[in-house]
Amino acid sequence: MTRVLNISAYLFTSLTDLETLREALLSRAVGADLRGTVILAEEGINLFVAGESAAVRGFLAALRSDPRLSALTAKESWSDDQPFGKMIVKVKREIIRMDQPTIRPEVGRAPAVSPERLKRWLDQGTDDEGREVVMLDTRNAFEVDYGRFDGALDWRIDRFTQFPDAARAAREDLAGKTVVSYCTGGIRCEKAAIHLREQGVDAFQLDGGILGYFERVGGTHWSGECFVFDEREALSADLSPRARSSS
């Protein structure tokens, strides 16, 4: 059986010719028999695509041939079946909606912490300066319920647009601590870390998100699974899909 390669990738970068780019990407993806979702906005690209491995990697290489997308990196996982029903390429106002127009990661990122460094912090119980480390889950509540970092802070939000208000309410509680925002693939926690720093919080983003952490250091300090927005539903720390019931 030929296994299906799944990739998730995003990049905050300034894009202009969105409709032309949408048509070109849709044509290329459909021609390569790929399925999934690509979201384009003036602030960048966000994608989840699956198919035969050479076709997926060829699609990614074609994206990187555009100088604006040359820094695009992807996280890989495998499945026995195609987890998407069709190929969709959309143009939206934001690649991840936050409704905070002053938050512009394409202009400048918040500091990132690598999975390896984060694991060391969690192993020792503090960051390298001896400060308390707070893991902050930026995902929606139902996603958190599938799994989270041990002891992570969860504000029970139902959508990411609620994050700014929750952050403002918790600002004083986070003072003097090293806060690491995390999410599935890195896109939400990137915007979240910028907003937190604007609120005076010493915040970092987890580079590559949960999936990047799984890929590079495994499931240490993690409990449960990671929800994903496709038919696999959730991934284990070894990036294998949730087992389906035969009933």
Contacts in CASP RR format, 6 or more apart in sequence:
PFRMAT RR
TARGET T0000
AUTHOR 0000-0000-0000
METHOD contacts of the structure
MODEL  1
MTRVLNISAYLFTSLTDLETLREALLSRAVGADLRGTVILAEEGINLFVA
GESAAVRGFLAALRSDPRLSALTAKESWSDDQPFGKMIVKVKREIIRMDQ
PTIRPEVGRAPAVSPERLKRWLDQGTDDEGREVVMLDTRNAFEVDYGRFD
GALDWRIDRFTQFPDAARAAREDLAGKTVVSYCTGGIRCEKAAIHLREQG
VDAFQLDGGILGYFERVGGTHWSGECFVFDEREALSADLSPRARSSS
1 80 0 8 1.000
2 52 0 8 1.000
3 53 0 8 1.000
3 78 0 8 1.000
3 79 0 8 1.000
3 80 0 8 1.000
4 50 0 8 1.000
4 51 0 8 1.000
4 52 0 8 1.000
4 78 0 8 1.000
4 79 0 8 1.000
4 80 0 8 1.000
4 81 0 8 1.000
4 82 0 8 1.000
4 83 0 8 1.000
5 50 0 8 1.000
5 51 0 8 1.000
5 52 0 8 1.000
5 53 0 8 1.000
5 56 0 8 1.000
5 57 0 8 1.000
5 76 0 8 1.000
5 78 0 8 1.000
6 48 0 8 1.000
6 49 0 8 1.000
6 50 0 8 1.000
6 51 0 8 1.000
6 76 0 8 1.000
6 77 0 8 1.000
6 78 0 8 1.000
6 79 0 8 1.000
6 83 0 8 1.000
6 230 0 8 1.000
6 232 0 8 1.000
7 47 0 8 1.000
7 48 0 8 1.000
7 49 0 8 1.000
7 50 0 8 1.000
7 56 0 8 1.000
7 60 0 8 1.000
7 74 0 8 1.000
7 75 0 8 1.000
7 76 0 8 1.000
8 47 0 8 1.000
8 48 0 8 1.000
8 74 0 8 1.000
8 75 0 8 1.000
8 184 0 8 1.000
8 185 0 8 1.000
8 211 0 8 1.000
8 228 0 8 1.000
9 45 0 8 1.000
9 46 0 8 1.000
9 47 0 8 1.000
9 60 0 8 1.000
9 72 0 8 1.000
9 73 0 8 1.000
9 74 0 8 1.000
9 75 0 8 1.000
10 44 0 8 1.000
10 45 0 8 1.000
10 46 0 8 1.000
10 47 0 8 1.000
10 72 0 8 1.000
10 95 0 8 1.000
10 96 0 8 1.000
10 185 0 8 1.000
10 186 0 8 1.000
10 187 0 8 1.000
11 44 0 8 1.000
11 45 0 8 1.000
11 69 0 8 1.000
11 71 0 8 1.000
11 72 0 8 1.000
11 73 0 8 1.000
12 43 0 8 1.000
12 44 0 8 1.000
12 95 0 8 1.000
12 104 0 8 1.000
12 105 0 8 1.000
12 106 0 8 1.000
12 109 0 8 1.000
12 190 0 8 1.000
13 43 0 8 1.000
13 44 0 8 1.000
13 45 0 8 1.000
13 68 0 8 1.000
13 69 0 8 1.000
13 71 0 8 1.000
13 106 0 8 1.000
14 42 0 8 1.000
14 43 0 8 1.000
14 44 0 8 1.000
14 68 0 8 1.000
14 106 0 8 1.000
15 21 0 8 1.000
15 40 0 8 1.000
15 41 0 8 1.000
15 42 0 8 1.000
15 43 0 8 1.000
15 44 0 8 1.000
15 45 0 8 1.000
15 68 0 8 1.000
16 42 0 8 1.000
18 40 0 8 1.000
18 41 0 8 1.000
18 42 0 8 1.000
18 91 0 8 1.000
19 91 0 8 1.000
21 40 0 8 1.000
22 38 0 8 1.000
22 40 0 8 1.000
22 89 0 8 1.000
22 90 0 8 1.000
22 91 0 8 1.000
25 38 0 8 1.000
25 40 0 8 1.000
25 63 0 8 1.000
25 89 0 8 1.000
26 38 0 8 1.000
26 87 0 8 1.000
26 89 0 8 1.000
28 59 0 8 1.000
28 62 0 8 1.000
29 35 0 8 1.000
29 36 0 8 1.000
29 38 0 8 1.000
29 49 0 8 1.000
29 59 0 8 1.000
29 87 0 8 1.000
29 89 0 8 1.000
30 87 0 8 1.000
32 52 0 8 1.000
32 55 0 8 1.000
32 56 0 8 1.000
32 58 0 8 1.000
32 59 0 8 1.000
33 51 0 8 1.000
33 52 0 8 1.000
33 55 0 8 1.000
34 49 0 8 1.000
34 50 0 8 1.000
34 51 0 8 1.000
34 55 0 8 1.000
34 56 0 8 1.000
34 59 0 8 1.000
34 87 0 8 1.000
35 49 0 8 1.000
35 50 0 8 1.000
35 51 0 8 1.000
35 82 0 8 1.000
35 84 0 8 1.000
35 85 0 8 1.000
35 86 0 8 1.000
35 87 0 8 1.000
36 47 0 8 1.000
36 48 0 8 1.000
36 49 0 8 1.000
36 50 0 8 1.000
36 84 0 8 1.000
36 85 0 8 1.000
36 86 0 8 1.000
36 87 0 8 1.000
36 88 0 8 1.000
36 230 0 8 1.000
37 47 0 8 1.000
37 48 0 8 1.000
37 49 0 8 1.000
37 84 0 8 1.000
37 88 0 8 1.000
37 89 0 8 1.000
37 90 0 8 1.000
38 45 0 8 1.000
38 46 0 8 1.000
38 47 0 8 1.000
38 49 0 8 1.000
38 88 0 8 1.000
38 89 0 8 1.000
38 90 0 8 1.000
39 45 0 8 1.000
39 46 0 8 1.000
39 47 0 8 1.000
39 89 0 8 1.000
39 90 0 8 1.000
39 91 0 8 1.000
39 92 0 8 1.000
39 95 0 8 1.000
40 89 0 8 1.000
40 90 0 8 1.000
40 91 0 8 1.000
40 92 0 8 1.000
40 95 0 8 1.000
41 91 0 8 1.000
41 92 0 8 1.000
41 93 0 8 1.000
41 94 0 8 1.000
41 95 0 8 1.000
42 93 0 8 1.000
43 94 0 8 1.000
43 95 0 8 1.000
43 104 0 8 1.000
43 105 0 8 1.000
43 106 0 8 1.000
44 95 0 8 1.000
44 106 0 8 1.000
45 63 0 8 1.000
45 69 0 8 1.000
45 72 0 8 1.000
45 95 0 8 1.000
46 95 0 8 1.000
46 96 0 8 1.000
46 187 0 8 1.000
48 84 0 8 1.000
48 229 0 8 1.000
48 230 0 8 1.000
49 56 0 8 1.000
49 59 0 8 1.000
49 84 0 8 1.000
50 56 0 8 1.000
50 79 0 8 1.000
50 82 0 8 1.000
50 83 0 8 1.000
50 84 0 8 1.000
50 230 0 8 1.000
51 82 0 8 1.000
60 72 0 8 1.000
60 74 0 8 1.000
63 69 0 8 1.000
63 72 0 8 1.000
64 70 0 8 1.000
64 72 0 8 1.000
75 185 0 8 1.000
75 208 0 8 1.000
75 211 0 8 1.000
75 212 0 8 1.000
75 215 0 8 1.000
76 215 0 8 1.000
77 211 0 8 1.000
77 235 0 8 1.000
77 239 0 8 1.000
77 240 0 8 1.000
77 241 0 8 1.000
78 239 0 8 1.000
78 240 0 8 1.000
79 232 0 8 1.000
79 241 0 8 1.000
81 231 0 8 1.000
83 230 0 8 1.000
83 231 0 8 1.000
83 232 0 8 1.000
83 241 0 8 1.000
84 230 0 8 1.000
84 231 0 8 1.000
85 231 0 8 1.000
95 187 0 8 1.000
96 160 0 8 1.000
96 187 0 8 1.000
96 188 0 8 1.000
96 191 0 8 1.000
97 159 0 8 1.000
97 160 0 8 1.000
97 161 0 8 1.000
98 160 0 8 1.000
98 161 0 8 1.000
98 163 0 8 1.000
98 164 0 8 1.000
98 191 0 8 1.000
98 195 0 8 1.000
99 161 0 8 1.000
99 164 0 8 1.000
100 164 0 8 1.000
100 191 0 8 1.000
100 195 0 8 1.000
102 198 0 8 1.000
103 191 0 8 1.000
103 194 0 8 1.000
103 195 0 8 1.000
103 198 0 8 1.000
105 190 0 8 1.000
105 191 0 8 1.000
105 194 0 8 1.000
108 194 0 8 1.000
109 190 0 8 1.000
109 194 0 8 1.000
109 205 0 8 1.000
110 190 0 8 1.000
110 193 0 8 1.000
110 194 0 8 1.000
110 196 0 8 1.000
110 197 0 8 1.000
110 203 0 8 1.000
110 204 0 8 1.000
110 205 0 8 1.000
111 193 0 8 1.000
111 204 0 8 1.000
111 205 0 8 1.000
112 193 0 8 1.000
112 204 0 8 1.000
112 205 0 8 1.000
112 206 0 8 1.000
112 207 0 8 1.000
113 121 0 8 1.000
113 180 0 8 1.000
113 204 0 8 1.000
113 205 0 8 1.000
113 206 0 8 1.000
113 207 0 8 1.000
114 207 0 8 1.000
114 216 0 8 1.000
115 206 0 8 1.000
115 207 0 8 1.000
115 208 0 8 1.000
115 212 0 8 1.000
115 213 0 8 1.000
115 215 0 8 1.000
115 216 0 8 1.000
115 217 0 8 1.000
116 216 0 8 1.000
116 217 0 8 1.000
118 180 0 8 1.000
118 206 0 8 1.000
118 213 0 8 1.000
119 213 0 8 1.000
119 217 0 8 1.000
119 220 0 8 1.000
119 221 0 8 1.000
121 127 0 8 1.000
121 128 0 8 1.000
121 133 0 8 1.000
121 178 0 8 1.000
121 180 0 8 1.000
122 133 0 8 1.000
122 135 0 8 1.000
122 149 0 8 1.000
122 150 0 8 1.000
122 220 0 8 1.000
122 221 0 8 1.000
123 220 0 8 1.000
123 221 0 8 1.000
125 132 0 8 1.000
125 133 0 8 1.000
126 132 0 8 1.000
126 133 0 8 1.000
127 133 0 8 1.000
127 178 0 8 1.000
129 178 0 8 1.000
131 176 0 8 1.000
131 177 0 8 1.000
131 178 0 8 1.000
132 176 0 8 1.000
132 177 0 8 1.000
132 178 0 8 1.000
133 177 0 8 1.000
133 178 0 8 1.000
133 179 0 8 1.000
133 180 0 8 1.000
134 153 0 8 1.000
134 174 0 8 1.000
134 177 0 8 1.000
134 178 0 8 1.000
134 179 0 8 1.000
134 180 0 8 1.000
135 148 0 8 1.000
135 149 0 8 1.000
135 151 0 8 1.000
135 152 0 8 1.000
135 153 0 8 1.000
135 180 0 8 1.000
135 182 0 8 1.000
136 152 0 8 1.000
136 153 0 8 1.000
136 179 0 8 1.000
136 180 0 8 1.000
136 181 0 8 1.000
136 182 0 8 1.000
136 192 0 8 1.000
136 196 0 8 1.000
136 203 0 8 1.000
137 144 0 8 1.000
137 148 0 8 1.000
137 149 0 8 1.000
137 152 0 8 1.000
137 153 0 8 1.000
137 154 0 8 1.000
137 155 0 8 1.000
137 182 0 8 1.000
137 183 0 8 1.000
138 160 0 8 1.000
138 163 0 8 1.000
138 181 0 8 1.000
138 182 0 8 1.000
138 183 0 8 1.000
138 188 0 8 1.000
138 189 0 8 1.000
138 192 0 8 1.000
139 183 0 8 1.000
139 184 0 8 1.000
139 188 0 8 1.000
139 227 0 8 1.000
140 157 0 8 1.000
140 158 0 8 1.000
140 159 0 8 1.000
140 160 0 8 1.000
141 154 0 8 1.000
141 156 0 8 1.000
141 157 0 8 1.000
141 158 0 8 1.000
142 227 0 8 1.000
143 184 0 8 1.000
143 227 0 8 1.000
144 152 0 8 1.000
144 154 0 8 1.000
144 156 0 8 1.000
146 224 0 8 1.000
146 225 0 8 1.000
146 226 0 8 1.000
146 227 0 8 1.000
146 234 0 8 1.000
147 222 0 8 1.000
147 223 0 8 1.000
147 224 0 8 1.000
147 225 0 8 1.000
147 226 0 8 1.000
147 227 0 8 1.000
148 154 0 8 1.000
148 222 0 8 1.000
148 223 0 8 1.000
148 224 0 8 1.000
149 182 0 8 1.000
149 221 0 8 1.000
149 222 0 8 1.000
149 223 0 8 1.000
150 221 0 8 1.000
150 222 0 8 1.000
150 223 0 8 1.000
152 182 0 8 1.000
153 170 0 8 1.000
155 162 0 8 1.000
155 163 0 8 1.000
155 166 0 8 1.000
155 170 0 8 1.000
157 163 0 8 1.000
157 166 0 8 1.000
160 188 0 8 1.000
160 191 0 8 1.000
163 188 0 8 1.000
163 192 0 8 1.000
163 195 0 8 1.000
164 195 0 8 1.000
167 192 0 8 1.000
167 195 0 8 1.000
167 196 0 8 1.000
167 199 0 8 1.000
167 201 0 8 1.000
168 199 0 8 1.000
171 199 0 8 1.000
171 200 0 8 1.000
171 201 0 8 1.000
174 196 0 8 1.000
174 201 0 8 1.000
174 203 0 8 1.000
175 200 0 8 1.000
175 201 0 8 1.000
176 202 0 8 1.000
177 202 0 8 1.000
178 202 0 8 1.000
178 204 0 8 1.000
179 196 0 8 1.000
179 201 0 8 1.000
179 202 0 8 1.000
179 203 0 8 1.000
179 204 0 8 1.000
180 203 0 8 1.000
180 204 0 8 1.000
180 205 0 8 1.000
180 206 0 8 1.000
181 188 0 8 1.000
181 189 0 8 1.000
181 192 0 8 1.000
181 193 0 8 1.000
181 196 0 8 1.000
181 203 0 8 1.000
181 204 0 8 1.000
181 205 0 8 1.000
181 206 0 8 1.000
182 189 0 8 1.000
182 205 0 8 1.000
182 206 0 8 1.000
182 209 0 8 1.000
182 210 0 8 1.000
182 213 0 8 1.000
183 189 0 8 1.000
183 192 0 8 1.000
183 206 0 8 1.000
183 209 0 8 1.000
183 210 0 8 1.000
184 209 0 8 1.000
184 210 0 8 1.000
184 211 0 8 1.000
184 226 0 8 1.000
184 227 0 8 1.000
184 228 0 8 1.000
185 208 0 8 1.000
185 209 0 8 1.000
185 210 0 8 1.000
185 211 0 8 1.000
185 212 0 8 1.000
186 205 0 8 1.000
186 206 0 8 1.000
186 207 0 8 1.000
186 208 0 8 1.000
186 209 0 8 1.000
189 205 0 8 1.000
189 206 0 8 1.000
189 209 0 8 1.000
190 205 0 8 1.000
192 203 0 8 1.000
192 205 0 8 1.000
193 203 0 8 1.000
193 204 0 8 1.000
193 205 0 8 1.000
196 203 0 8 1.000
197 203 0 8 1.000
206 213 0 8 1.000
210 222 0 8 1.000
210 226 0 8 1.000
211 226 0 8 1.000
211 235 0 8 1.000
211 239 0 8 1.000
213 219 0 8 1.000
213 222 0 8 1.000
214 222 0 8 1.000
214 226 0 8 1.000
214 235 0 8 1.000
214 237 0 8 1.000
214 238 0 8 1.000
214 239 0 8 1.000
215 239 0 8 1.000
218 237 0 8 1.000
218 238 0 8 1.000
219 237 0 8 1.000
222 237 0 8 1.000
224 236 0 8 1.000
224 237 0 8 1.000
225 234 0 8 1.000
225 235 0 8 1.000
225 236 0 8 1.000
225 242 0 8 1.000
226 234 0 8 1.000
226 235 0 8 1.000
226 237 0 8 1.000
227 233 0 8 1.000
227 234 0 8 1.000
228 234 0 8 1.000
228 235 0 8 1.000
232 241 0 8 1.000
232 242 0 8 1.000
233 241 0 8 1.000
233 242 0 8 1.000
234 241 0 8 1.000
234 242 0 8 1.000
235 241 0 8 1.000
235 242 0 8 1.000
236 242 0 8 1.000
END
